[in-house]
Amino acid sequence: MNRRQFLAASTGFLATAAVLPQTLTASEGDFEITMSEAEWKKRLTPQQFKVLRKESTERPFTSPLNDEKRAGTYHCAGCDLPLYPSRTKYDSGTGWPSFWEPLDNAIGTKPDRKLLRVRTEVHCRRCGGHLGHVFNDGPKPTGKRHCLNGVALNFRPA
């Protein structure tokens, strides 16, 4: 296990352990798709609800999408908005599906102060569902690493 994998796994564990689901919610604001908590619970699996609506983090190296290599598009599991093209996906070694760029007008961001340092949270711009975080240690051309929860995504092959 290299340093990045260790740090990612440790951060994922700490984020999962430190999350207080009753106090966290998906991004607030005006979104095209809004539902009550009960409606979201009916629509999503328990793990999807925990991640998308309560801003939890899935354990690293658990999502089958981490190893997905086919051409296609990754959609929001909450509202089906296309978010990331497969051509921008890469293996970051962190244990979560990672991308260097989203589709235009697909995501929103906000500061996340839940851990010891401020991170940038990524959410679906249409439903506000929590997807993961973006970091400045990705590959060219953007230098960004959109580190996402696989459970927050659905893959559609081309």
Buried (B, 14 or more C-beta within 10 A) or exposed (E): EEEBBEEBBEBBEBBBEEBEEEEBEBBEEEBEBEBEEEEBBEBBEEBBBBBBBBBBBBEBBBBEBBEBEEEBBBBBBBBBBBBBBBEBBEEBEBBBBBBBBBBEEBBBBBEBEBEEEEBBBBBBBBBBBBBBBBBEEBEEEBEBBBBBBBBBBBBEEE
